[in-house]
Structures are given as C-alpha cells and as structure tokens.
Amino acid sequence: MIVLTRLNRTRFAVNPDLIERIQATPDTTLVMVDGATFVVAETMDAVIDAVVAFRSRVLTSALHGDHTTSAATAATPADTHAPVTDTPAPVADTHAAATTAADATADAADATTDATTATEGGDD
C-alpha cells in the first residue's frame, strides 16, 4: 500500500496495483480499475515515485526472504517455508542406480543362458 493525502489533508492508503491511470489536470487524480477516483495533494511524479518504491520493497523482500511487516501494513502469518540458501541441495546419483540394475539384469540373463546351454548339452 502507498499512503497519499487528499486535498482536505486526510491521509489514506491505496493499493498501487489497482491504479489504472494517474492524471494531473491540474490536481493529481488517481483513476482506479473499478472506476473510483481520488484527488490527491501529491504531484503525479510523487505518486509514481511512491508506486516504484512500493514495488521495489515488494521485490526486495521477495528476493531476500524478508517478510517483516511495518506499522502501515497488516500482520501476516509467519513464513513456514524453508529458508533460501546459496547452496544447492544434493542430487541423487540416478545413473549409478540405473547401471547397477542393468548389470543385475544382464547377470541374470547370462545365468539363464548358461543354465539352458548346460541342460541342452551344448558342450560337444
């Protein structure tokens, strides 16, 4: 949320994701996606800067796993995800397991061939 000031000097917070457009004619007017309009004391550039700063905070907290809350935001449940680390998780060696299984299958086939040859009298 960003905090802005109405022309009567009352402050309010608005979700910047719901701002459709900002007009300066001459007062700064926010037009929301639902059609609501708010006239604010801040300049258009100041509102844009506030939106950019808000999005920067969102991205920074997402990248760094910082889920702290400020007085201006509502409390959220504690993060239950595992912490993000720079060390990758170990990867299982599936090639070795597949090779062992293939070797066991080949050994069993050889044993079957040897047994068949012995019973058929293959040694002349």
RAHUNOR-V337413 format. One record per residue. N is the residue number from 1. RES is the residue in one small letter. PHI is phi in degrees with one decimal (999 if undefined). OMEGA is omega as a letter, one per 20 degrees, with the letter a starting at -180 (* if undefined). D_CENTER is the distance of its C-alpha to the mean C-alpha in whole Angstrom. Layout:
N;RES;PHI;OMEGA;D_CENTER  N;RES;PHI;OMEGA;D_CENTER
//
This chain:
1;m;999;r;20  2;i;-116.3;a;22  3;v;-101.7;a;26  4;l;-126.1;a;29  5;t;-122.7;r;32  6;r;-71.8;a;35  7;l;-64.6;r;38  8;n;-86.0;r;40  9;r;74.5;r;38  10;t;-84.3;a;36  11;r;-99.1;r;32  12;f;-149.3;r;29  13;a;-108.9;r;25  14;v;-134.3;r;24  15;n;-80.1;a;20  16;p;-66.5;r;20  17;d;-70.8;a;17  18;l;-99.9;r;21  19;i;-81.8;r;23  20;e;-83.6;r;24  21;r;-156.9;r;27  22;i;-124.8;a;29  23;q;-121.2;r;32  24;a;-123.1;a;35  25;t;-138.7;h;38  26;p;-75.5;r;40  27;d;-76.2;r;37  28;t;-77.6;a;34  29;t;-121.9;r;33  30;l;-96.2;r;29  31;v;-110.2;a;29  32;m;-88.5;a;26  33;v;-64.4;r;25  34;d;-89.8;r;27  35;g;95.3;r;30  36;a;-64.5;r;31  37;t;-125.0;r;32  38;f;-131.5;r;32  39;v;-98.4;a;34  40;v;-124.3;a;33  41;a;-77.7;a;35  42;e;-67.3;r;32  43;t;-74.6;r;33  44;m;-59.8;r;30  45;d;-62.7;r;29  46;a;-66.7;r;29  47;v;-66.6;r;26  48;i;-61.3;r;25  49;d;-60.9;r;24  50;a;-65.2;r;23  51;v;-65.4;r;20  52;v;-62.4;r;19  53;a;-63.5;r;19  54;f;-61.4;a;17  55;r;-65.8;r;14  56;s;-63.2;r;15  57;r;-63.0;r;15  58;v;-62.1;a;11  59;l;-66.7;r;10  60;t;-63.1;r;12  61;s;-67.7;r;11  62;a;-69.5;a;7  63;l;-70.9;a;9  64;h;-100.3;r;11  65;g;69.0;a;10  66;d;-86.3;a;13  67;h;-113.2;r;13  68;t;-75.7;r;17  69;t;-112.3;r;18  70;s;-107.8;a;21  71;a;-64.2;a;24  72;a;-84.9;a;23  73;t;-117.4;r;20  74;a;-75.8;r;21  75;a;-69.4;r;20  76;t;-119.2;r;17  77;p;-60.1;a;17  78;a;-61.9;r;17  79;d;-70.8;a;13  80;t;-105.5;a;14  81;h;-81.2;r;12  82;a;-66.1;a;13  83;p;-66.0;r;13  84;v;-82.9;r;12  85;t;-126.7;r;15  86;d;-85.4;a;16  87;t;-90.3;r;18  88;p;-71.3;r;17  89;a;-70.7;r;18  90;p;-64.0;a;22  91;v;-108.9;r;22  92;a;-66.6;r;25  93;d;-85.9;a;28  94;t;-73.1;r;28  95;h;-64.9;a;31  96;a;-64.3;r;33  97;a;-65.8;r;33  98;a;-66.9;r;34  99;t;-64.4;r;37  100;t;-61.8;r;38  101;a;-65.3;r;38  102;a;-66.3;r;40  103;d;-62.5;r;42  104;a;-64.2;r;43  105;t;-65.4;r;44  106;a;-64.9;r;46  107;d;-62.5;r;48  108;a;-65.8;r;49  109;a;-65.7;r;50  110;d;-63.2;a;52  111;a;-64.6;r;53  112;t;-65.8;r;54  113;t;-63.1;r;56  114;d;-61.9;a;58  115;a;-67.5;r;59  116;t;-66.7;r;60  117;t;-63.7;a;62  118;a;-66.9;a;64  119;t;-78.3;r;65  120;e;-88.1;a;66  121;g;73.3;a;68  122;g;-69.6;r;66  123;d;-91.9;a;68  124;d;-95.4;*;71
//
